[in-house]
Structure formats: C-alpha cells, structure tokens
C-alpha cells in the first residue's frame, strides 16, 4: 500500500469522511449525528425533553401520572428527574413516546373536524 492510500484510509472501524456513521447505539446519537431524513416519523429530531414538555403541557403531571404510572411523574415531579429515569428505563421511554404519538394523532383528528 502506498503512502497516499494510507493517508486516505481512516482508522480501522471508522467510516470514511464521505460516509454516514454506522449503527448509532441510541436515539440521541442518531439525533446528534444522523444523516438520514425521516419525513414521516414524528419522533425524528425530537428530543426526549421536548416530548416530555409537550406531554406535561397537554396532560399536566397528574394526567401524565395517571396514563403512565411512574414515580417520577406522581411524586415530586420534575423534568430533570423524569428525564434521568426515562433515559435509564427503556420500557418507560417507549410508553412516553407512544403517548406522545397518541397525543399527536388525537390533535390531528380534532383539527380535521
């Protein structure tokens, strides 16, 4: 291999500069560096904090705690403590994302009437 080829090749396991990163481990990583456009995915580009704020604005902490029985929603609720819990607990995050999608669908149905 010539010196020019060695300089052009990235370190082993790293994508070349013109290639998108492969296999983002988390949604946050995909949001930070993802290059794929997903126009029909309402969660694309949304941070967990933005989703949680939208749900709290729509349902309030009491309504959110009724729909998803999690201590961080029912006992001394706050955005930072809820975010910490949701980032560590995949099943709770899935429920929050599902409730957010449900809220969006309901808003779209009301707008059509």
BADOKE-867062 format. One record per residue (C-alpha): y, z, x. Coordinates in steps of 0.5 Angstrom, whole numbers, padded with zeros to 4 digits. Example, Ala and Ser with C-alpha at 12.3 -4.5 7.8 and 13.67 -1.06 7.14 Angstrom:
2
<c2=-0009 c3=0016 c1=0025>
<c2=-0002 c3=0014 c1=0027>
END
This chain:
113
<c2=0000 c3=0000 c1=0000>
<c2=0007 c3=-0002 c1=0003>
<c2=0013 c3=0003 c1=0003>
<c2=0016 c3=-0001 c1=-0002>
<c2=0011 c3=0001 c1=-0007>
<c2=0010 c3=0008 c1=-0005>
<c2=0018 c3=0009 c1=-0007>
<c2=0017 c3=0005 c1=-0013>
<c2=0011 c3=0009 c1=-0016>
<c2=0013 c3=0016 c1=-0019>
<c2=0009 c3=0022 c1=-0017>
<c2=0002 c3=0023 c1=-0020>
<c2=0001 c3=0024 c1=-0027>
<c2=0009 c3=0023 c1=-0028>
<c2=0011 c3=0017 c1=-0033>
<c2=0015 c3=0011 c1=-0029>
<c2=0022 c3=0011 c1=-0031>
<c2=0022 c3=0006 c1=-0036>
<c2=0016 c3=0009 c1=-0040>
<c2=0017 c3=0015 c1=-0045>
<c2=0014 c3=0021 c1=-0044>
<c2=0006 c3=0022 c1=-0046>
<c2=0004 c3=0028 c1=-0050>
<c2=0009 c3=0032 c1=-0052>
<c2=0006 c3=0039 c1=-0053>
<c2=0011 c3=0042 c1=-0058>
<c2=0015 c3=0039 c1=-0063>
<c2=0021 c3=0042 c1=-0059>
<c2=0019 c3=0038 c1=-0053>
<c2=0019 c3=0032 c1=-0057>
<c2=0026 c3=0033 c1=-0060>
<c2=0029 c3=0034 c1=-0054>
<c2=0026 c3=0028 c1=-0050>
<c2=0022 c3=0024 c1=-0055>
<c2=0024 c3=0017 c1=-0055>
<c2=0020 c3=0015 c1=-0062>
<c2=0024 c3=0013 c1=-0068>
<c2=0021 c3=0016 c1=-0075>
<c2=0026 c3=0014 c1=-0080>
<c2=0021 c3=0016 c1=-0086>
<c2=0020 c3=0023 c1=-0083>
<c2=0025 c3=0028 c1=-0086>
<c2=0023 c3=0033 c1=-0081>
<c2=0024 c3=0028 c1=-0075>
<c2=0030 c3=0031 c1=-0071>
<c2=0031 c3=0037 c1=-0075>
<c2=0031 c3=0044 c1=-0071>
<c2=0027 c3=0050 c1=-0074>
<c2=0033 c3=0054 c1=-0074>
<c2=0037 c3=0048 c1=-0078>
<c2=0030 c3=0048 c1=-0083>
<c2=0031 c3=0056 c1=-0084>
<c2=0038 c3=0056 c1=-0085>
<c2=0037 c3=0051 c1=-0090>
<c2=0032 c3=0055 c1=-0094>
<c2=0036 c3=0061 c1=-0094>
<c2=0042 c3=0057 c1=-0096>
<c2=0038 c3=0055 c1=-0102>
<c2=0033 c3=0060 c1=-0104>
<c2=0036 c3=0066 c1=-0101>
<c2=0032 c3=0071 c1=-0096>
<c2=0029 c3=0074 c1=-0103>
<c2=0027 c3=0068 c1=-0105>
<c2=0024 c3=0066 c1=-0099>
<c2=0020 c3=0072 c1=-0098>
<c2=0017 c3=0071 c1=-0105>
<c2=0015 c3=0064 c1=-0103>
<c2=0012 c3=0066 c1=-0096>
<c2=0010 c3=0073 c1=-0095>
<c2=0012 c3=0074 c1=-0088>
<c2=0015 c3=0081 c1=-0086>
<c2=0021 c3=0078 c1=-0082>
<c2=0023 c3=0075 c1=-0089>
<c2=0022 c3=0081 c1=-0093>
<c2=0024 c3=0087 c1=-0089>
<c2=0031 c3=0087 c1=-0085>
<c2=0031 c3=0079 c1=-0085>
<c2=0035 c3=0075 c1=-0080>
<c2=0035 c3=0068 c1=-0077>
<c2=0033 c3=0070 c1=-0070>
<c2=0027 c3=0075 c1=-0071>
<c2=0025 c3=0070 c1=-0076>
<c2=0025 c3=0064 c1=-0071>
<c2=0022 c3=0068 c1=-0066>
<c2=0016 c3=0070 c1=-0071>
<c2=0015 c3=0062 c1=-0073>
<c2=0015 c3=0060 c1=-0066>
<c2=0009 c3=0064 c1=-0065>
<c2=0006 c3=0063 c1=-0071>
<c2=0003 c3=0056 c1=-0073>
<c2=0001 c3=0058 c1=-0080>
<c2=0008 c3=0061 c1=-0082>
<c2=0011 c3=0055 c1=-0079>
<c2=0007 c3=0050 c1=-0083>
<c2=0009 c3=0054 c1=-0089>
<c2=0016 c3=0054 c1=-0088>
<c2=0016 c3=0046 c1=-0086>
<c2=0012 c3=0045 c1=-0092>
<c2=0017 c3=0049 c1=-0097>
<c2=0023 c3=0045 c1=-0094>
<c2=0020 c3=0038 c1=-0095>
<c2=0018 c3=0041 c1=-0102>
<c2=0026 c3=0043 c1=-0103>
<c2=0028 c3=0036 c1=-0101>
<c2=0023 c3=0033 c1=-0106>
<c2=0026 c3=0037 c1=-0111>
<c2=0033 c3=0036 c1=-0110>
<c2=0032 c3=0028 c1=-0110>
<c2=0028 c3=0029 c1=-0117>
<c2=0034 c3=0033 c1=-0119>
<c2=0039 c3=0027 c1=-0116>
<c2=0035 c3=0022 c1=-0120>
<c2=0036 c3=0025 c1=-0127>
END
